[in-house]
Amino acid sequence: MACIQLLGEYAPLPHGRVRYWLLGPEDGVKVVLIHGISTPGITWKEIAPYLAEKGLRVLVYDLYGKGYSEAPHVVYNATLFVVQLALLLQYIHWDSAHIVGFSMGGGVAAAFASSMPHLLTGKVVFIASAGLLERANAPNPSVRVPIPQYQEASLVRSNEQVYYTWLTQSRAQLKDLQATELPGYKRSLQSCFEDGPIRGLEAAYDEVARVTIGPAQQPLQVRIIHGTEDEIVPFGEAIKIQARVPQAEIVKIENAAHDLVLRDGHWQIVAKRLLEFLQT
């Protein structure tokens, strides 16, 4: 069990309320962490506090149809998620940020970087990133995948501060919780598999390679972090991304599966490599 000190808020955006959390000093280097297709912002339970403790200003949020954000009756494609993040940054008064995307969130990051370069500070990280998958089947709701994930379990107020306590749950339990408590979750998940930024983003990644930042028109700096034993988004996807974004450096996490941002022994490596890249 871990306890994170942060104040969660809702942003009233056009397609519905979006839940977000801000961690770290207000004057820290700004970074956005984007989660994947089925598990919401709590994906970053370990890494977000680590980065914040090291002085970064971290934005974590739930994509539409996930976690505590609403699930609008729309197509869940790259455009929806790009606009969601752009409006959220406007709402919290961030002019730009570094972007980190995990799994489908990597596809969101690629689409965002390619279409909203003026909102980038200069660095993008793709972790176990989707976007170029040739095929991905929608999950069977009855199949339970034993990948450790987390849910928001209790809220305790003390000295005007808010402490969110997160209890370990299985991924299946969290999926069940969202399906029960978030109207439209199943519909949104199905649409993500059919229409979402998990495939067909060749043009976006090609454009990422051409993005330049600021008056000096510096090339976008890119890192790819991927586990060598990922069976959900195989390591070969990292090679495919690098082929389209030649300036990207691949960081291999040996023996890591798709849960590398959460599994003990792997998330620490990911967090340290993120910090090194984002602070330099």
C-alpha positions as CSV (number, residue, x, y, z in Angstrom):
1,M,0.0,0.0,0.0
2,A,1.2,3.5,-0.8
3,C,0.0,6.9,0.2
4,I,0.2,9.9,-2.2
5,Q,-0.4,13.4,-1.0
6,L,-2.2,15.3,-3.8
7,L,-5.4,17.2,-4.5
8,G,-7.4,15.7,-7.3
9,E,-9.6,18.1,-9.3
10,Y,-12.1,18.0,-12.1
11,A,-11.8,20.0,-15.3
12,P,-15.2,20.8,-16.9
13,L,-14.2,20.2,-20.6
14,P,-16.6,20.1,-23.6
15,H,-17.0,16.3,-23.7
16,G,-17.4,16.0,-20.0
17,R,-15.5,16.3,-16.7
18,V,-11.9,15.2,-16.7
19,R,-10.2,14.1,-13.4
20,Y,-6.6,15.2,-13.0
21,W,-3.9,15.4,-10.3
22,L,-0.9,17.8,-10.0
23,L,2.2,16.7,-8.1
24,G,5.5,18.3,-7.3
25,P,6.7,22.0,-7.0
26,E,4.9,24.5,-9.1
27,D,8.1,25.8,-10.5
28,G,9.3,22.4,-11.5
29,V,9.9,21.1,-15.1
30,K,6.4,20.3,-16.4
31,V,5.6,16.8,-17.6
32,V,2.4,15.0,-18.6
33,L,1.9,11.3,-18.0
34,I,-0.6,9.6,-20.2
35,H,-1.9,6.1,-19.3
36,G,-3.0,3.3,-21.5
37,I,-6.2,1.7,-22.9
38,S,-7.9,0.1,-19.8
39,T,-6.2,1.2,-16.6
40,P,-6.6,4.9,-15.7
41,G,-4.2,7.4,-14.2
42,I,-3.3,5.2,-11.2
43,T,-1.0,3.5,-13.7
44,W,1.5,6.1,-12.6
45,K,1.1,5.3,-8.9
46,E,4.9,4.7,-8.4
47,I,6.5,6.9,-11.1
48,A,4.5,10.1,-10.7
49,P,5.4,10.6,-7.0
50,Y,9.0,9.7,-7.7
51,L,9.3,12.4,-10.4
52,A,7.5,14.9,-8.2
53,E,9.9,14.2,-5.3
54,K,12.8,14.9,-7.6
55,G,11.4,18.3,-8.4
56,L,9.3,17.9,-11.5
57,R,5.8,19.3,-11.8
58,V,3.7,16.3,-12.9
59,L,0.2,16.2,-14.4
60,V,-1.6,12.9,-14.2
61,Y,-5.1,12.6,-15.6
62,D,-7.8,10.0,-16.7
63,L,-8.5,9.8,-20.4
64,Y,-12.1,10.0,-21.4
65,G,-13.9,6.8,-20.6
66,K,-11.4,5.7,-18.0
67,G,-11.2,6.1,-14.2
68,Y,-12.9,9.2,-12.8
69,S,-13.3,11.0,-16.1
70,E,-16.6,10.9,-18.0
71,A,-17.3,8.6,-20.9
72,P,-19.0,10.7,-23.6
73,H,-21.0,9.2,-26.5
74,V,-18.3,9.8,-29.1
75,V,-15.7,7.9,-31.2
76,Y,-12.6,7.3,-29.0
77,N,-10.0,8.1,-31.6
78,A,-6.7,10.0,-31.5
79,T,-8.4,13.4,-32.2
80,L,-10.6,13.0,-29.1
81,F,-7.6,12.4,-26.8
82,V,-5.4,15.1,-28.4
83,V,-8.1,17.7,-27.9
84,Q,-8.8,16.5,-24.4
85,L,-5.1,17.0,-23.4
86,A,-4.8,20.4,-25.2
87,L,-7.9,21.7,-23.4
88,L,-6.7,20.3,-20.1
89,L,-3.4,22.1,-20.5
90,Q,-5.3,25.3,-21.2
91,Y,-7.5,24.8,-18.2
92,I,-4.5,24.4,-15.8
93,H,-2.7,27.3,-17.5
94,W,0.3,25.3,-18.8
95,D,1.8,26.8,-22.0
96,S,3.8,23.6,-22.7
97,A,5.1,20.4,-21.2
98,H,7.2,17.3,-21.9
99,I,4.9,14.4,-22.8
100,V,5.2,10.8,-21.6
101,G,2.8,8.1,-23.0
102,F,2.4,4.5,-22.0
103,S,0.9,1.8,-24.2
104,M,-2.1,3.5,-25.9
105,G,-1.0,6.7,-24.2
106,G,2.1,6.5,-26.3
107,G,-0.2,6.7,-29.4
108,V,-1.9,9.7,-27.8
109,A,1.5,11.2,-27.2
110,A,2.5,10.7,-30.8
111,A,-0.7,12.2,-32.2
112,F,-0.4,15.1,-29.7
113,A,3.2,15.9,-30.6
114,S,2.6,15.7,-34.3
115,S,-0.5,18.0,-34.3
116,M,0.2,20.3,-31.3
117,P,4.0,21.0,-31.4
118,H,3.5,24.5,-30.0
119,L,2.4,22.8,-26.7
120,L,5.6,20.8,-26.4
121,T,8.5,21.9,-24.2
122,G,10.9,19.8,-26.2
123,K,10.8,16.1,-25.1
124,V,8.5,13.1,-25.7
125,V,8.8,9.6,-24.2
126,F,7.1,6.5,-25.6
127,I,6.9,3.7,-23.0
128,A,5.7,0.3,-24.4
129,S,4.0,2.4,-26.9
130,A,1.2,1.4,-29.3
131,G,0.2,3.3,-32.4
132,L,1.7,1.0,-35.1
133,L,0.1,-2.3,-34.1
134,E,-1.1,-4.3,-37.0
135,R,-3.9,-5.9,-35.1
136,A,-5.3,-5.8,-31.6
137,N,-8.3,-7.7,-30.4
138,A,-10.8,-6.2,-28.0
139,P,-10.6,-8.0,-24.6
140,N,-13.1,-10.6,-23.5
141,P,-14.7,-9.1,-20.3
142,S,-14.7,-12.5,-18.7
143,V,-10.9,-13.0,-19.1
144,R,-9.0,-11.8,-16.0
145,V,-5.4,-10.8,-16.6
146,P,-3.2,-11.0,-13.5
147,I,-1.2,-7.8,-14.0
148,P,-1.0,-5.8,-10.8
149,Q,-2.8,-2.5,-11.0
150,Y,-4.4,-0.1,-8.5
151,Q,-7.6,1.7,-7.6
152,E,-8.5,4.7,-5.6
153,A,-9.8,3.2,-2.3
154,S,-10.2,5.8,0.4
155,L,-9.9,9.5,1.1
156,V,-8.7,10.9,4.4
157,R,-8.7,14.6,5.2
158,S,-6.1,15.9,7.7
159,N,-4.9,19.5,8.3
160,E,-6.7,20.8,5.2
161,Q,-4.7,18.4,3.0
162,V,-6.0,15.5,1.0
163,Y,-4.4,12.1,1.1
164,Y,-5.4,9.5,-1.4
165,T,-4.7,6.0,-0.3
166,W,-4.3,3.5,-3.0
167,L,-4.8,-0.3,-2.4
168,T,-3.4,-2.9,-4.7
169,Q,-6.0,-4.6,-6.9
170,S,-5.8,-6.9,-9.9
171,R,-6.3,-5.4,-13.3
172,A,-9.4,-7.4,-13.6
173,Q,-10.8,-6.0,-10.4
174,L,-10.2,-2.5,-11.6
175,K,-11.8,-3.2,-15.0
176,D,-14.8,-4.5,-13.1
177,L,-14.9,-1.4,-10.9
178,Q,-14.9,0.9,-13.9
179,A,-17.5,-1.2,-15.8
180,T,-19.8,-1.0,-12.8
181,E,-19.2,2.6,-11.6
182,L,-18.3,4.4,-14.9
183,P,-21.3,4.6,-17.3
184,G,-20.0,4.0,-20.8
185,Y,-16.7,2.4,-19.8
186,K,-17.4,-0.8,-21.9
187,R,-18.5,1.2,-24.8
188,S,-15.5,3.5,-24.6
189,L,-13.1,0.5,-24.3
190,Q,-14.6,-1.2,-27.4
191,S,-14.2,2.0,-29.3
192,C,-10.6,2.4,-28.3
193,F,-9.9,-1.0,-29.7
194,E,-11.7,-0.3,-32.9
195,D,-10.9,3.4,-33.4
196,G,-8.3,4.4,-30.8
197,P,-4.6,5.4,-31.2
198,I,-3.3,1.9,-31.0
199,R,-2.8,1.5,-34.8
200,G,-2.6,3.5,-38.0
201,L,-0.4,6.3,-36.6
202,E,2.3,6.0,-39.2
203,A,1.8,9.5,-40.3
204,A,1.9,10.8,-36.8
205,Y,5.2,9.1,-35.9
206,D,6.6,10.4,-39.2
207,E,5.6,13.9,-38.3
208,V,7.1,13.5,-34.8
209,A,10.5,13.0,-36.5
210,R,10.1,16.4,-38.2
211,V,8.8,18.4,-35.3
212,T,11.0,21.4,-34.2
213,I,10.7,23.4,-31.0
214,G,11.0,27.1,-30.2
215,P,12.5,30.0,-32.1
216,A,15.7,28.1,-32.6
217,Q,13.7,25.3,-34.3
218,Q,15.5,22.6,-32.3
219,P,14.5,19.0,-33.2
220,L,12.2,17.2,-30.8
221,Q,14.1,15.0,-28.4
222,V,12.6,11.5,-28.2
223,R,13.1,8.4,-26.0
224,I,11.6,5.0,-26.4
225,I,11.4,2.8,-23.3
226,H,10.3,-0.8,-23.8
227,G,10.5,-4.1,-22.0
228,T,12.2,-7.0,-23.9
229,E,9.5,-9.5,-22.7
230,D,6.4,-7.4,-23.5
231,E,3.7,-9.7,-24.9
232,I,1.0,-7.1,-25.3
233,V,3.0,-4.5,-27.2
234,P,6.0,-6.6,-28.4
235,F,9.5,-5.1,-28.4
236,G,9.4,-5.1,-32.1
237,E,7.0,-2.1,-31.9
238,A,9.8,0.0,-30.5
239,I,12.0,-0.9,-33.5
240,K,9.2,0.2,-35.8
241,I,8.7,3.5,-34.0
242,Q,12.5,4.2,-34.1
243,A,12.5,3.5,-37.9
244,R,10.0,6.4,-38.3
245,V,11.6,8.6,-35.6
246,P,15.4,8.1,-36.3
247,Q,16.5,10.6,-33.6
248,A,14.8,8.4,-30.9
249,E,17.0,6.4,-28.6
250,I,15.7,3.0,-27.5
251,V,16.1,2.2,-23.8
252,K,15.7,-1.6,-23.3
253,I,14.3,-2.8,-19.9
254,E,15.6,-6.3,-19.8
255,N,13.1,-9.0,-18.9
256,A,10.4,-6.5,-18.4
257,A,6.8,-7.2,-19.5
258,H,4.0,-4.7,-20.3
259,D,3.6,-3.8,-16.6
260,L,7.1,-2.2,-16.5
261,V,5.7,1.0,-15.1
262,L,4.3,-0.7,-12.1
263,R,6.2,-3.9,-11.4
264,D,8.7,-3.6,-8.6
265,G,12.3,-3.8,-9.9
266,H,11.3,-2.4,-13.3
267,W,9.4,0.8,-12.5
268,Q,12.4,2.1,-10.6
269,I,14.5,1.7,-13.7
270,V,11.9,3.3,-15.9
271,A,11.6,6.2,-13.5
272,K,15.3,6.8,-13.3
273,R,15.7,6.8,-17.0
274,L,12.8,9.2,-17.3
275,L,14.3,11.6,-14.8
276,E,17.7,11.5,-16.5
277,F,16.1,12.4,-19.8
278,L,13.7,15.0,-18.6
279,Q,16.2,16.9,-16.5
280,T,19.0,17.1,-19.0
